[in-house]
Structures are given as C-alpha cells and as structure tokens.
Amino acid sequence: MTRADTPAPDTTSPLVLAPTGLLRGPAADAALETGRARPLAGGPLAFSAVVAWWRAAPGAAWSQMATDLAGLAAWGLSRGEVQAAAVADSLDRLSAPRAPFAGLSLDRPRVMGILNCTPDSFSDGGDHLAAEVAVASGLRMLEAGADILDVGGESTRPGADPVPEDEETRRVLPVVQALADRGAIISIDTRRAAVMDAALSHGAAIVNDVTALTGDAESLAVVARHRAPVVLMHIQGEPRTMQADPTYDRAIADVTAWLAERVAVCRAAGIPRERMCVDPGIGFGKTVDHNMDLLSHIGALHGVGCAVLLGASRKSFIARLTGADLAPKTRGPGSLAAALSAVAQGVQILRVHDVADTVQALRVARAAAVGMSGVGT
C-alpha cells in the first residue's frame, strides 16, 4: 500500500511502528548525520524506515504501510496535526535511550537465566525442585555469565493447572534469599501479589509477571510500593486454555498495543516507564505463525518506550518449524537463532535456559558486528 492510498487513521487508534532498514557502525553514523535514520532505543542500531499499523476506525482491521522516515513524516502531516504529533511521539519512543533496568545498563544484551523450582515446567520440570539444587544451578548460571536469575515456583506451560499460593511461596523463597545473599539480581516469576511481596522482601529485585500485573488485583500496588522493576508479558487467555484457539487481527500490532496500554496503567499507578520491561509472550496464546510475526517484527516493542525482553528458549514453535519431534532440551540451536534475531533488532534482555551457550553466541555476534563496523576489537 502506498502512502497516498492509505485510509486515514482513527485518532483514538494506536500507531504501531516496526523499525526496518536497520543500520550500524559507519552506515548508521552517516544516515543519522543526514537525518535519514534515527537511533533505535538509543543505539548502537539505527533505523531508516518502518512498517506502520493503525486502525481507520475503532474495531477495524489494522491498516499497514511500509515507508522511509521522510515518507512517514509526510503521511502524518497530510492527515492533520493530531496524526503528525502521533507520528512524532511514536518515533521519539522508538529512538529514546533506555535507562538502566534493575541497575543494569542496557548498552549490551543482558541474559536472564531460567530457574524453575517446579516439578512440571515444560523443559526443566523437576531439575531444580530441591532448594539446594536450585541454588547450585543458579550459581553456575552466574559463573557462566547470567546477569539476572529468574526464579519461578509455578509452571505456566500450556495446560498447566494453578499451584496453591503457599506451595509456590515455599518453593521459591529459600532459593530467592540464598541467591540474593550471594549478590545475584533475582527476578521472581509469579502472577500472585502475595508471592511477589514475599520474594521482594527476601531479596528479589524484579517482578516477572506473565499476566502483566492483571492476574491479581493487588499486584500493581505491591510492585509500586516496593519500587520494583517489572517485566510485563503479553498473554492471551490463561495457561490451562491459552493454546485452544488463539486469534489475532495482526499479532505484532495487537500485542504491541496491548502492552502499551499496560504500560499506561502501570504509570498511572506510580510505576515509572524506566522500571518497566515488556515481553511479547512467545507461546502464550499464540500459534507458530503468531510467534513468527512477533519475532520478525519484535523491534516494534521499542515503541512502547521500555526495555524489551524475549523469552523463546526451548519453546515448541522451534520443533514445529523444523518439522521434527524435538525434545525441549534439544532445541538449543533454534533457541540461539531466535535470540540472535531478536538482538539484531535491538532486544536488550534474553530469558534463556542455556546461559553459557547464549553468552558465547552473544560475544561472538558482538565481536563480528564490531568488526563489520570497521572499528576493530
């Protein structure tokens, strides 16, 4: 669709922009200097074009347009001051530097190691059920280069039943406290306010909620009171039924708009944008096609104005894409491919099972990118 024949956007509809024409090094510097590109989330990547989605009326299907930045600005101006301002605001959020998250600068990709203290998680269920085993595994992840350890006591795999709150708390608190006492940055992976509160009081630094603080009416208040950074993940439905028949108009646009709404709600509750990170929720109420739409355009999430996290490690879409019946622990190569694709679009945090492999891949990719820029190592 060309700029001239696009339908006019509804002024109440969100504008979703996925950055394309990505550049780095001297090419990025030249494009930035001439105004042909803008930095992506503060750099080092820059983008020179976008794919845009918007609705022409409330409830209408998403309209789509691909254009360079000059064309986007002209399109906005041609549709009046309100839309021109929406374009400018969206570009500013895509471009703005990101503040440190949980004390970690985002000048390089950060690795969050998964530590499921459960008997039934899809990949590592039972591996870390005993607290002493979980702590030892967490320490090994730190030695391998993990920046954050994500401790969870309830499986949210497709079809999983809820765990009683007291059991979830019993599983995670000893692990959280022991690893926090050793200096680890801990995120608590839970959708319950009471578990968040207890874990934060025992040394956790981050809340990671698969419901984006919608699963418990008290969650917003707990996170705000503790002044804790929070990962807001998109989910359609709930774990027991989310894969029954997930549907979207356009996955990347729907998910980005929903997360933007959650960020607005959190800001209204007193949680500043710099303490938030968004996660598209790969596999949480999504088909393989939905997952691939999200992975291919994950840069759109930078438009929410927060850090972006990807959790694609060992997920079933990897096996489905290969056409092979791969057990979760054999999906490492596919997990790395997804991670590197996301980092190439500026994603700042990777939630992974295989910390050492991910750190190694990131170091090689970073060294190659620096070499390609002509800067040297």
VEXDREN-2710 file (C-alpha; in Angstrom, 1 decimal):
% VEXDREN-2710
k/r/px/py/pz
1/MET/0.0/0.0/0.0
2/THR/1.4/3.4/-0.9
3/ARG/1.2/6.4/1.3
4/ALA/-1.3/8.2/-1.0
5/ASP/-4.0/5.5/-0.9
6/THR/-3.9/4.5/2.8
7/PRO/-7.0/5.0/4.8
8/ALA/-7.0/7.9/7.3
9/PRO/-6.3/6.7/10.9
10/ASP/-8.8/7.0/13.7
11/THR/-7.3/9.5/16.1
12/THR/-8.0/7.2/19.1
13/SER/-6.2/4.2/17.5
14/PRO/-2.7/3.4/18.5
15/LEU/0.1/3.8/15.9
16/VAL/2.4/0.8/15.9
17/LEU/5.8/1.2/14.1
18/ALA/8.2/-1.6/13.5
19/PRO/11.7/-0.3/12.6
20/THR/13.2/-1.6/9.4
21/GLY/16.2/-0.6/7.3
22/LEU/18.4/-1.3/10.3
23/LEU/22.0/0.1/10.3
24/ARG/25.0/0.1/12.5
25/GLY/28.6/1.5/12.5
26/PRO/29.6/4.0/9.8
27/ALA/26.5/3.4/7.8
28/ALA/24.3/4.3/10.8
29/ASP/26.5/7.3/11.6
30/ALA/26.2/8.7/8.1
31/ALA/22.4/8.1/8.0
32/LEU/22.0/9.7/11.4
33/GLU/24.0/12.7/10.4
34/THR/21.9/13.4/7.3
35/GLY/18.6/12.8/9.1
36/ARG/17.8/9.7/7.0
37/ALA/17.8/7.5/10.1
38/ARG/17.1/7.6/13.8
39/PRO/18.8/5.7/16.7
40/LEU/16.9/2.6/17.8
41/ALA/16.4/2.7/21.6
42/GLY/19.4/5.0/21.9
43/GLY/21.7/2.9/19.7
44/PRO/24.0/1.5/18.5
45/LEU/21.5/0.4/15.9
46/ALA/19.7/3.0/13.7
47/PHE/16.6/2.6/11.6
48/SER/15.8/4.3/8.3
49/ALA/12.3/3.0/7.6
50/VAL/9.3/1.5/9.3
51/VAL/6.3/-0.7/8.8
52/ALA/3.3/1.1/10.3
53/TRP/0.0/-0.3/11.5
54/TRP/-3.1/1.7/12.6
55/ARG/-6.9/1.3/12.6
56/ALA/-9.1/3.5/10.4
57/ALA/-12.0/3.2/12.9
58/PRO/-12.4/1.6/16.4
59/GLY/-12.6/-2.2/15.9
60/ALA/-11.5/-2.0/12.3
61/ALA/-8.8/-4.3/10.9
62/TRP/-5.2/-3.0/11.1
63/SER/-4.1/-1.0/8.0
64/GLN/-0.5/-1.4/7.1
65/MET/2.1/0.7/5.2
66/ALA/5.9/0.4/4.6
67/THR/7.8/3.7/4.2
68/ASP/11.0/5.5/4.9
69/LEU/11.1/8.1/7.7
70/ALA/10.6/11.1/5.4
71/GLY/7.6/9.4/3.9
72/LEU/6.2/8.6/7.3
73/ALA/6.5/12.3/8.4
74/ALA/4.8/13.4/5.2
75/TRP/2.0/10.9/5.7
76/GLY/1.4/12.2/9.2
77/LEU/1.3/15.8/8.2
78/SER/-1.1/15.0/5.4
79/ARG/-3.6/13.7/7.9
80/GLY/-3.6/16.7/10.2
81/GLU/-1.8/17.9/13.3
82/VAL/-3.1/15.2/15.6
83/GLN/-1.7/12.4/13.4
84/ALA/1.5/14.3/12.8
85/ALA/2.0/14.6/16.6
86/ALA/1.3/10.8/16.9
87/VAL/4.0/10.0/14.4
88/ALA/6.5/12.3/16.2
89/ASP/5.7/10.8/19.6
90/SER/5.9/7.2/18.3
91/LEU/9.3/7.9/16.7
92/ASP/10.6/9.6/19.8
93/ARG/9.7/6.5/21.9
94/LEU/11.4/4.2/19.4
95/SER/14.5/6.4/19.5
96/ALA/14.9/7.4/23.1
97/PRO/17.9/5.9/25.1
98/ARG/16.9/3.3/27.6
99/ALA/17.7/3.9/31.3
100/PRO/19.4/1.0/33.2
101/PHE/17.0/-1.7/34.2
102/ALA/17.3/-3.1/37.8
103/GLY/20.7/-1.3/37.9
104/LEU/21.9/-3.0/34.7
105/SER/22.9/-0.8/31.8
106/LEU/21.4/-1.8/28.5
107/ASP/24.4/-1.0/26.4
108/ARG/24.7/-4.7/25.6
109/PRO/22.3/-7.6/25.6
110/ARG/21.6/-9.0/29.1
111/VAL/21.0/-12.6/29.9
112/MET/18.3/-13.8/32.3
113/GLY/18.8/-17.4/33.4
114/ILE/15.7/-19.5/34.0
115/LEU/15.5/-21.3/37.3
116/ASN/12.2/-23.2/37.6
117/CYS/11.7/-24.6/41.1
118/THR/8.8/-26.8/39.8
119/PRO/8.1/-30.5/39.1
120/ASP/6.2/-29.8/35.9
121/SER/7.8/-27.0/33.8
122/PHE/7.8/-27.9/30.1
123/SER/11.6/-28.1/29.8
124/ASP/13.3/-28.3/33.2
125/GLY/10.5/-29.5/35.4
126/GLY/12.0/-31.4/38.4
127/ASP/15.5/-30.3/37.7
128/HIS/15.5/-27.6/40.4
129/LEU/12.8/-28.7/42.8
130/ALA/15.1/-29.1/45.8
131/ALA/16.2/-25.7/47.0
132/GLU/19.9/-26.7/47.4
133/VAL/20.0/-28.0/43.8
134/ALA/18.3/-24.8/42.5
135/VAL/20.8/-22.6/44.4
136/ALA/23.8/-24.6/43.0
137/SER/22.3/-24.3/39.5
138/GLY/21.8/-20.6/39.9
139/LEU/25.4/-20.1/41.0
140/ARG/26.6/-22.0/37.9
141/MET/24.5/-19.7/35.7
142/LEU/26.1/-16.7/37.3
143/GLU/29.5/-18.1/36.7
144/ALA/28.5/-18.7/33.0
145/GLY/27.6/-15.0/32.6
146/ALA/23.9/-14.6/33.6
147/ASP/23.0/-11.1/34.6
148/ILE/19.7/-12.0/36.2
149/LEU/18.3/-15.2/37.7
150/ASP/14.5/-15.7/37.1
151/VAL/13.1/-17.9/39.9
152/GLY/9.7/-19.4/39.5
153/GLY/7.5/-21.8/41.6
154/GLU/4.6/-22.3/39.3
155/SER/4.6/-23.7/35.8
156/THR/2.7/-21.6/33.2
157/ARG/3.2/-24.1/30.3
158/PRO/0.2/-24.7/28.1
159/GLY/-2.4/-26.8/30.0
160/ALA/-0.8/-26.2/33.4
161/ASP/-3.0/-26.1/36.5
162/PRO/-2.5/-23.4/39.1
163/VAL/-0.4/-24.2/42.2
164/PRO/-1.6/-23.2/45.7
165/GLU/-0.1/-19.9/46.8
166/ASP/1.5/-21.4/49.9
167/GLU/3.2/-24.1/47.9
168/GLU/4.5/-21.6/45.3
169/THR/5.9/-19.5/48.1
170/ARG/7.5/-22.5/49.8
171/ARG/9.3/-23.4/46.6
172/VAL/10.8/-20.1/45.8
173/LEU/11.6/-18.2/49.0
174/PRO/14.7/-20.2/50.1
175/VAL/16.1/-20.0/46.6
176/VAL/15.5/-16.3/46.2
177/GLN/17.0/-15.5/49.6
178/ALA/20.1/-17.7/49.2
179/LEU/21.0/-16.4/45.8
180/ALA/20.2/-12.8/46.7
181/ASP/22.5/-13.2/49.7
182/ARG/25.3/-14.1/47.2
183/GLY/24.8/-10.9/45.3
184/ALA/22.6/-12.2/42.4
185/ILE/20.0/-10.0/40.8
186/ILE/16.8/-12.1/41.2
187/SER/13.5/-11.8/39.4
188/ILE/10.5/-13.5/40.8
189/ASP/8.4/-15.2/38.1
190/THR/4.9/-15.1/39.5
191/ARG/1.4/-13.8/38.8
192/ARG/0.4/-13.6/42.5
193/ALA/0.8/-10.4/44.6
194/ALA/1.5/-12.3/47.8
195/VAL/4.4/-14.2/46.3
196/MET/5.7/-11.0/44.7
197/ASP/5.6/-9.3/48.1
198/ALA/7.3/-12.1/49.9
199/ALA/10.0/-12.6/47.3
200/LEU/10.8/-8.9/47.2
201/SER/11.0/-8.8/50.9
202/HIS/13.5/-11.7/50.8
203/GLY/15.9/-10.2/48.3
204/ALA/14.3/-10.4/44.8
205/ALA/14.9/-7.2/42.8
206/ILE/12.5/-7.7/39.8
207/VAL/8.9/-9.0/39.3
208/ASN/8.4/-11.0/36.1
209/ASP/4.6/-11.5/35.6
210/VAL/3.2/-13.5/32.7
211/THR/-0.1/-11.6/33.1
212/ALA/1.5/-8.1/33.0
213/LEU/0.0/-7.4/36.5
214/THR/-3.5/-8.3/35.5
215/GLY/-3.7/-11.7/37.2
216/ASP/-4.0/-10.4/40.8
217/ALA/-5.8/-7.2/41.8
218/GLU/-3.1/-6.4/44.4
219/SER/-0.1/-6.8/42.1
220/LEU/0.1/-3.2/40.9
221/ALA/0.2/-1.9/44.4
222/VAL/2.8/-4.4/45.5
223/VAL/5.2/-3.5/42.7
224/ALA/4.6/0.2/43.2
225/ARG/5.2/0.0/46.9
226/HIS/8.4/-1.9/46.6
227/ARG/9.6/0.4/43.8
228/ALA/10.5/-2.8/41.9
229/PRO/11.3/-3.1/38.2
230/VAL/8.7/-5.3/36.5
231/VAL/8.6/-7.4/33.3
232/LEU/5.1/-7.1/31.7
233/MET/4.4/-10.1/29.5
234/HIS/1.5/-10.4/27.0
235/ILE/-0.7/-13.5/27.3
236/GLN/-4.0/-14.3/25.6
237/GLY/-6.1/-16.3/27.9
238/GLU/-4.7/-18.3/30.8
239/PRO/-2.2/-21.2/30.8
240/ARG/-4.8/-24.0/31.0
241/THR/-6.6/-22.9/27.8
242/MET/-4.4/-20.4/26.1
243/GLN/-3.5/-22.6/23.2
244/ALA/-7.0/-23.8/22.4
245/ASP/-7.7/-21.3/19.6
246/PRO/-5.6/-18.1/19.9
247/THR/-6.7/-15.5/17.4
248/TYR/-5.4/-12.0/16.5
249/ASP/-6.1/-9.4/13.8
250/ARG/-2.3/-8.9/13.4
251/ALA/-0.3/-10.4/16.2
252/ILE/2.5/-7.8/16.4
253/ALA/0.2/-4.9/16.3
254/ASP/-2.3/-6.4/18.8
255/VAL/0.4/-7.4/21.2
256/THR/2.3/-4.0/21.0
257/ALA/-0.9/-2.0/21.5
258/TRP/-1.9/-4.2/24.5
259/LEU/1.5/-3.8/26.1
260/ALA/1.4/-0.1/25.6
261/GLU/-2.0/0.0/27.4
262/ARG/-0.4/-2.0/30.3
263/VAL/2.5/0.5/30.5
264/ALA/0.0/3.3/30.7
265/VAL/-1.9/1.6/33.5
266/CYS/1.3/1.0/35.4
267/ARG/2.5/4.6/35.0
268/ALA/-0.9/5.8/36.4
269/ALA/-0.3/3.5/39.4
270/GLY/3.1/5.2/40.1
271/ILE/5.5/2.8/38.3
272/PRO/7.7/4.9/36.0
273/ARG/8.5/3.8/32.5
274/GLU/12.2/3.2/33.3
275/ARG/11.2/0.5/35.8
276/MET/9.3/-1.5/33.1
277/CYS/10.3/-4.0/30.6
278/VAL/7.9/-5.6/28.0
279/ASP/7.8/-9.2/26.7
280/PRO/5.7/-10.3/23.7
281/GLY/4.9/-13.7/25.4
282/ILE/6.1/-16.1/22.8
283/GLY/3.9/-19.3/23.0
284/PHE/1.5/-17.7/25.5
285/GLY/-1.7/-17.9/23.5
286/LYS/0.0/-17.9/20.1
287/THR/0.3/-20.2/17.1
288/VAL/3.6/-20.7/15.3
289/ASP/2.6/-18.0/12.7
290/HIS/1.8/-15.6/15.6
291/ASN/5.2/-16.3/17.2
292/MET/7.0/-15.7/13.9
293/ASP/5.2/-12.4/13.3
294/LEU/6.3/-11.3/16.7
295/LEU/9.9/-12.5/16.3
296/SER/10.1/-10.9/12.8
297/HIS/8.9/-7.5/14.0
298/ILE/9.9/-7.5/17.6
299/GLY/11.5/-4.1/17.2
300/ALA/8.0/-2.7/17.2
301/LEU/8.0/-3.2/21.0
302/HIS/10.7/-0.5/21.4
303/GLY/7.8/1.9/20.6
304/VAL/6.4/1.2/24.0
305/GLY/9.4/3.2/25.4
306/CYS/10.7/0.4/27.7
307/ALA/13.3/-2.3/27.6
308/VAL/12.3/-5.4/25.6
309/LEU/12.7/-9.0/26.8
310/LEU/12.4/-12.1/24.6
311/GLY/11.7/-15.5/26.2
312/ALA/11.8/-18.0/23.3
313/SER/14.1/-20.6/24.8
314/ARG/13.3/-24.2/24.0
315/LYS/9.7/-23.4/23.1
316/SER/7.6/-25.7/21.0
317/PHE/7.5/-23.5/17.9
318/ILE/11.2/-24.4/17.3
319/ALA/10.3/-28.1/16.9
320/ARG/7.3/-27.3/14.8
321/LEU/9.3/-25.1/12.4
322/THR/11.9/-27.8/11.9
323/GLY/9.2/-30.5/11.3
324/ALA/11.0/-32.7/13.8
325/ASP/9.8/-34.1/17.1
326/LEU/12.5/-32.3/19.2
327/ALA/12.5/-32.7/22.9
328/PRO/12.7/-29.4/24.7
329/LYS/16.4/-29.9/25.8
330/THR/17.4/-30.5/22.2
331/ARG/16.1/-27.1/21.0
332/GLY/19.2/-25.2/21.8
333/PRO/20.2/-24.2/18.3
334/GLY/16.8/-22.9/17.5
335/SER/16.7/-21.0/20.8
336/LEU/20.0/-19.3/19.8
337/ALA/18.8/-18.4/16.4
338/ALA/15.7/-16.7/17.9
339/ALA/17.9/-14.9/20.4
340/LEU/20.3/-13.6/17.9
341/SER/17.5/-12.5/15.6
342/ALA/16.0/-10.5/18.4
343/VAL/19.3/-8.9/19.4
344/ALA/19.8/-7.9/15.8
345/GLN/16.5/-5.9/16.3
346/GLY/17.8/-4.2/19.5
347/VAL/16.2/-6.5/22.1
348/GLN/18.0/-5.9/25.4
349/ILE/17.2/-8.9/27.6
350/LEU/17.1/-12.6/26.7
351/ARG/15.4/-15.1/29.1
352/VAL/17.1/-18.5/28.5
353/HIS/17.7/-21.9/29.9
354/ASP/21.2/-22.4/28.3
355/VAL/23.1/-19.5/29.8
356/ALA/26.7/-20.5/28.8
357/ASP/25.7/-21.2/25.1
358/THR/23.8/-17.9/24.9
359/VAL/26.6/-15.8/26.4
360/GLN/29.1/-17.4/24.0
361/ALA/26.9/-16.7/21.0
362/LEU/26.3/-13.1/22.0
363/ARG/30.0/-12.5/22.5
364/VAL/30.8/-13.8/19.0
365/ALA/28.0/-11.9/17.4
366/ARG/29.0/-8.7/19.1
367/ALA/32.7/-9.1/18.1
368/ALA/31.6/-9.8/14.5
369/ALA/29.3/-6.7/14.5
370/VAL/32.1/-4.5/15.8
371/GLY/34.5/-5.9/13.2
372/MET/32.0/-5.3/10.4
373/SER/31.7/-1.7/11.5
374/GLY/35.4/-1.2/10.8
375/VAL/36.1/-0.2/14.4
376/GLY/38.1/-3.3/15.4
377/THR/38.1/-5.2/18.6
END
